[in-house]
């Protein structure tokens, strides 16, 4: 069920974006995208789970999410180009990446229960 939902979301995103012709060398590798996307989902989960007093600024959230790729040495532009590539030119690879992200998140969830 999770995979079907993921496929639908990616197809919707793909239909809403313009195709791009970025070469494979200009994008973040799938291995690093797995790390980045896993960490971004953990950050989002933490923000949704914990109750913070007061409002959290949009800039602070953007900073937390950006740190997921900045810590690996990538820029905002690198991530944006890579994300656009994966959602428009190589959505099959994005499905594979997200399958691995889901596996990583399940491992993190299991570790947190122990």
Secondary structure, DSSP 8 states (H G I E B T S, - for coil): -HHHHHHHHHHHHHHHS------GGGS--HHHHHHHHHHHHHHHHHHHHS--SS---HHHHHHHHHHHHHTTT--HHHHHHHHHHHHHT-HHHHHHHHHHHHHHHHHHHHHHH-
